[in-house]
Amino acid sequence: MIPFNVPYVPEISKQYALEALESDYQQGDGPFTTKASKSVSDLVGGGHILLTPSCTHALEMASMLASIGPGDEVILPSFTFTSAATAVTKFGATPVFVDIEMQTKGIDANQVREAITPRTRAISWVNYAGVAPDIEALQSIAKEFNLLLIEDNAHGLGGSYKGKPLGSFGDFATQSFHATKNIQCGEGGALVINNVKYIDRAEVIREKGTNRSRFIRGEVQKYEWVDQGSSYLLAEVLSAILYGQLLEFSRIQNDRLGSWNAYSNYFMDSYNLKFNEMQVAHMFFIELQTEKERARVIDELKSAEVYSSFHYSSLADSKFSDYMGFPKSLTPISSEFSKTILRLPLWFGMGPENVTSVLNALEKVQPQTI
Ligand SMILES: Cc1ncc(COP(=O)(O)O)c(C=O)c1O
């Protein structure tokens, strides 16, 4: 049986988890959080890191920091995870869906420009599969219209765009350490703050609206309620697991890249996301001709005990978006891609034998790719 994903837990993570559990410090922002935050910061180009219970929470923090509320609009790609949209709707604002580019599968900057209204507050995009869209164009639109940039880098830790680390481009970027990600602690995330003027308020929002972070640093004598907030800290035991993973970052990436390259070499003539940037080997996908064909391939692979997967449904086509009547541009590329993408198994320690077994099973199934 070849699973779709197998979360990796290095020995060092187990040791650190035990150390955290046996210590007197179990809540958030302890010694392991400090170390893990520094490692994440190094990988994303030096931004200020606040570890969170998930990427979803980090996206919500970004909305709060951007003071996004009723009457405001945020432009999003239709092909992304629901959390990017719920982080907008949770605060009463309106998501405006635009299409993705054929090549990068990321947000189409031309459509972003067309979707701007006087109510637009931010552009939120995802570096899908660790590949950036045209970030330079997004930056210039943001400058022209005075908008904030929210970079969902859940897939892209260690990746790059024009030689600079992914996660360094948005005013806010977000990371996920969910069990399905390259670096994982079960559930976890990070907010990366690249625009320093938001750091103080972010600390307050994350600490239930209090200035507790300043109190811990000895800057105030007692902490009190000063702003909006919630509880967005990652418990120390999860930070300990995360730190162990981060110490093995290169090993994890290289191992995954071995499997990714093997897939990529095999599908040489098919479409692949291959750019002159750092490949993060988070996922490998192919595109089939129709949704029906994809269902057939998933089923037949499953009969051969190989587990493959679809990915996001296009948000503009969702029941909830229809129900709410959210505005949308035409998003045919997102609709088509969400129906035809097929993700292949990819995990640390998969090894060449398992990759060969997946490819052999695929050969028998004869997928009709585009
Ligand atoms: C692009 C993207 N953003 C955000 C998330 C949500 O991450 P989390 O589960 O850490 O909240 C996911 C989940 O897979 C994702 O793919």
The ligand as a MOL file (V3000), in Angstrom:
LIG
                    3D

  0  0  0     0  0            999 V3000
M  V30 BEGIN CTAB
M  V30 COUNTS 16 16 0 0 0
M  V30 BEGIN ATOM
M  V30 1 C -2.4610 27.3220 0.8140 0
M  V30 2 C -2.9670 26.9250 2.1610 0
M  V30 3 N -3.1760 27.8750 3.0730 0
M  V30 4 C -3.6070 27.5810 4.3030 0
M  V30 5 C -3.8590 26.2870 4.6760 0
M  V30 6 C -4.3510 26.0120 6.0460 0
M  V30 7 O -3.3130 25.5170 6.8430 0
M  V30 8 P -3.5590 25.0780 8.3450 0
M  V30 9 O -4.1160 23.6860 8.3040 0
M  V30 10 O -2.2000 25.1350 8.9700 0
M  V30 11 O -4.4890 26.0510 8.9440 0
M  V30 12 C -3.6590 25.2530 3.7610 0
M  V30 13 C -3.9390 23.8640 4.1560 0
M  V30 14 O -3.5160 22.9160 3.6220 0
M  V30 15 C -3.2000 25.5810 2.4620 0
M  V30 16 O -3.0230 24.6450 1.5200 0
M  V30 END ATOM
M  V30 BEGIN BOND
M  V30 1 1 1 2
M  V30 2 1 2 3
M  V30 3 2 2 15
M  V30 4 2 3 4
M  V30 5 1 4 5
M  V30 6 1 5 6
M  V30 7 2 5 12
M  V30 8 1 6 7
M  V30 9 1 7 8
M  V30 10 2 8 9
M  V30 11 1 8 10
M  V30 12 1 8 11
M  V30 13 1 12 13
M  V30 14 1 12 15
M  V30 15 2 13 14
M  V30 16 1 15 16
M  V30 END BOND
M  V30 END CTAB
M  END
